[in-house]
């Protein structure tokens, strides 16, 4: 996916989407959030965290959680849950599995993102293109669709977050 560069025109902020009932504070800091034996297709999610002018946000905090490849959340432990910090170029990279649909929900990844300790937290959900259940998911947001590329051992999804810094 092409990188966004700083520009005169402001970028649109990433749209918020409801947190949902399965958020669990205190996730471990890690880039690979998959415990051994977790069902699902390997998924790498990568991109950048940017401000509205397209400038990378160094050390932005990202907290991810999702269902597994069967549509189940680990509410007892921290499988498929973890937080990380963007690097000096605002980049992040998450290793997970592709979540499965459940109940009335299309496959999605939950994420909270913030620029720093005193910055507002964006809570949103990332959705996958081509899912029939996107049309019936009451929380589906077109603006948070990831771009997906098939790989030899799974998929890679791309998404750049644009967030408020203060």
Secondary structure as a PSIPRED ss2 file (coil, helix, strand):
# PSIPRED VFORMAT (PSIPRED V4.0)

   1 X C   1.000  0.000  0.000
   2 X C   1.000  0.000  0.000
   3 X C   1.000  0.000  0.000
   4 X C   1.000  0.000  0.000
   5 X C   1.000  0.000  0.000
   6 X C   1.000  0.000  0.000
   7 X C   1.000  0.000  0.000
   8 X C   1.000  0.000  0.000
   9 X C   1.000  0.000  0.000
  10 X C   1.000  0.000  0.000
  11 X C   1.000  0.000  0.000
  12 X C   1.000  0.000  0.000
  13 X C   1.000  0.000  0.000
  14 X C   1.000  0.000  0.000
  15 X C   1.000  0.000  0.000
  16 X C   1.000  0.000  0.000
  17 X C   1.000  0.000  0.000
  18 X C   1.000  0.000  0.000
  19 X C   1.000  0.000  0.000
  20 X C   1.000  0.000  0.000
  21 X C   1.000  0.000  0.000
  22 X C   1.000  0.000  0.000
  23 X C   1.000  0.000  0.000
  24 X C   1.000  0.000  0.000
  25 X C   1.000  0.000  0.000
  26 X C   1.000  0.000  0.000
  27 X C   1.000  0.000  0.000
  28 X C   1.000  0.000  0.000
  29 X E   0.000  0.000  1.000
  30 X C   1.000  0.000  0.000
  31 X C   1.000  0.000  0.000
  32 X E   0.000  0.000  1.000
  33 X C   1.000  0.000  0.000
  34 X C   1.000  0.000  0.000
  35 X C   1.000  0.000  0.000
  36 X C   1.000  0.000  0.000
  37 X C   1.000  0.000  0.000
  38 X C   1.000  0.000  0.000
  39 X C   1.000  0.000  0.000
  40 X C   1.000  0.000  0.000
  41 X C   1.000  0.000  0.000
  42 X E   0.000  0.000  1.000
  43 X E   0.000  0.000  1.000
  44 X E   0.000  0.000  1.000
  45 X E   0.000  0.000  1.000
  46 X E   0.000  0.000  1.000
  47 X E   0.000  0.000  1.000
  48 X E   0.000  0.000  1.000
  49 X E   0.000  0.000  1.000
  50 X E   0.000  0.000  1.000
  51 X C   1.000  0.000  0.000
  52 X C   1.000  0.000  0.000
  53 X C   1.000  0.000  0.000
  54 X C   1.000  0.000  0.000
  55 X C   1.000  0.000  0.000
  56 X E   0.000  0.000  1.000
  57 X C   1.000  0.000  0.000
  58 X C   1.000  0.000  0.000
  59 X C   1.000  0.000  0.000
  60 X C   1.000  0.000  0.000
  61 X E   0.000  0.000  1.000
  62 X E   0.000  0.000  1.000
  63 X E   0.000  0.000  1.000
  64 X E   0.000  0.000  1.000
  65 X E   0.000  0.000  1.000
  66 X E   0.000  0.000  1.000
  67 X C   1.000  0.000  0.000
  68 X C   1.000  0.000  0.000
  69 X C   1.000  0.000  0.000
  70 X C   1.000  0.000  0.000
  71 X C   1.000  0.000  0.000
  72 X C   1.000  0.000  0.000
  73 X C   1.000  0.000  0.000
  74 X C   1.000  0.000  0.000
  75 X C   1.000  0.000  0.000
  76 X C   1.000  0.000  0.000
  77 X C   1.000  0.000  0.000
  78 X C   1.000  0.000  0.000
  79 X C   1.000  0.000  0.000
  80 X C   1.000  0.000  0.000
  81 X E   0.000  0.000  1.000
  82 X E   0.000  0.000  1.000
  83 X E   0.000  0.000  1.000
  84 X E   0.000  0.000  1.000
  85 X E   0.000  0.000  1.000
  86 X C   1.000  0.000  0.000
  87 X C   1.000  0.000  0.000
  88 X C   1.000  0.000  0.000
  89 X C   1.000  0.000  0.000
  90 X C   1.000  0.000  0.000
  91 X E   0.000  0.000  1.000
  92 X E   0.000  0.000  1.000
  93 X E   0.000  0.000  1.000
  94 X E   0.000  0.000  1.000
  95 X E   0.000  0.000  1.000
  96 X E   0.000  0.000  1.000
  97 X E   0.000  0.000  1.000
  98 X C   1.000  0.000  0.000
  99 X C   1.000  0.000  0.000
 100 X C   1.000  0.000  0.000
 101 X C   1.000  0.000  0.000
 102 X E   0.000  0.000  1.000
 103 X C   1.000  0.000  0.000
 104 X C   1.000  0.000  0.000
 105 X E   0.000  0.000  1.000
 106 X C   1.000  0.000  0.000
 107 X C   1.000  0.000  0.000
 108 X E   0.000  0.000  1.000
 109 X E   0.000  0.000  1.000
 110 X E   0.000  0.000  1.000
 111 X E   0.000  0.000  1.000
 112 X E   0.000  0.000  1.000
 113 X E   0.000  0.000  1.000
 114 X E   0.000  0.000  1.000
 115 X C   1.000  0.000  0.000
 116 X C   1.000  0.000  0.000
 117 X C   1.000  0.000  0.000
 118 X C   1.000  0.000  0.000
 119 X C   1.000  0.000  0.000
 120 X C   1.000  0.000  0.000
 121 X C   1.000  0.000  0.000
 122 X E   0.000  0.000  1.000
 123 X E   0.000  0.000  1.000
 124 X E   0.000  0.000  1.000
 125 X E   0.000  0.000  1.000
 126 X E   0.000  0.000  1.000
 127 X E   0.000  0.000  1.000
 128 X E   0.000  0.000  1.000
 129 X C   1.000  0.000  0.000
 130 X C   1.000  0.000  0.000
 131 X C   1.000  0.000  0.000
 132 X H   0.000  1.000  0.000
 133 X H   0.000  1.000  0.000
 134 X H   0.000  1.000  0.000
 135 X H   0.000  1.000  0.000
 136 X C   1.000  0.000  0.000
 137 X C   1.000  0.000  0.000
 138 X C   1.000  0.000  0.000
 139 X C   1.000  0.000  0.000
 140 X C   1.000  0.000  0.000
 141 X C   1.000  0.000  0.000
 142 X H   0.000  1.000  0.000
 143 X H   0.000  1.000  0.000
 144 X H   0.000  1.000  0.000
 145 X E   0.000  0.000  1.000
 146 X E   0.000  0.000  1.000
 147 X E   0.000  0.000  1.000
 148 X E   0.000  0.000  1.000
 149 X E   0.000  0.000  1.000
 150 X E   0.000  0.000  1.000
 151 X E   0.000  0.000  1.000
 152 X C   1.000  0.000  0.000
 153 X C   1.000  0.000  0.000
 154 X E   0.000  0.000  1.000
 155 X E   0.000  0.000  1.000
 156 X E   0.000  0.000  1.000
 157 X E   0.000  0.000  1.000
 158 X E   0.000  0.000  1.000
 159 X C   1.000  0.000  0.000
 160 X C   1.000  0.000  0.000
 161 X E   0.000  0.000  1.000
 162 X E   0.000  0.000  1.000
 163 X C   1.000  0.000  0.000
 164 X C   1.000  0.000  0.000
 165 X C   1.000  0.000  0.000
 166 X C   1.000  0.000  0.000
